[in-house]
């Protein structure tokens, strides 16, 4: 390849990336689609029956947000409260209904907030529900954000905050806050932090918070993402991206709102969300000394490399 051929290739590549970055910065639909990946609606088909996915009896829930969106999800009882599968089992008896008596009964709930892409029925997410239901004996609420799965609307940072507040309100009709664990993975960890900021203003805390593969800010996560690698040598591109990123998800500024026990779990093999970001969030929480306890768990299994 001659000199002028190299120049041509470099010029075309530079022009393509300039156009891509400009579109990404100024067309909200493109930026929103890349960040949330909600158009990747897998698994396909009907997700209305948890039993179809091997989860046993469960309740379909439809939660209305304060701005009128309808969120679809599953409320799955702990496996200890489920009878063995039988054709004669009346699944309705396992549905967890809201009432004051149930709230006083010691039943623990997990609010699970997933990451970007897919819906609540993704295989690795189902594995997490089963783990919580069997090992921890928890009832699990898993709900798709607006624009995901069967939920209405389009995702945004403010929208996801309204979504998680609606999920919390749904759960506190069934259990006291001190019986609710809030668990997030990847993007879901930022949604957890947004919820805790909201609850902190009301002097409310859940029983515990678990953040799996969290990040400090969305910009930090983008900068350390493998797809950003070709842009790292150019500091001006980061400044341009930071100035035009509409969604911030700044967990580093919200981590101080968590006063209950906090556990952060991250994997050294996680190539989607850099492990150093989880450790940085942990360090910040330790510095603030507002959590009743803070624990960092680092694993080297590919499990946490999966986006969920």
ABEGO torsion letter per residue (X at the ends): XBAAAAAAAAAAAAAAAAAAAAAAAABAAAAAAAAAGAABBOBBEBAABAAAAGAEBBBBBBBBBAAGBBBBBBBBBBAAABBBBBAABBAAAABBBBBAAAAABBBBBBBBBBBBEEBAABAAAAAAAAAAAAAAGBBBBBBBBBGBEABBEBBBAAAAAAAAAAAAAAAAAABBAAABBBBBBEAAAAAAAAAAAAAAAAGBBBABBBBBGBBABAAAAAAABAAAAAAAABAAAAAAAAAABABAGBAAAAAAABABBBBBBBBAABAABBAAAAAAAAAAAAAAGABABBBBBBBABAAAABBX
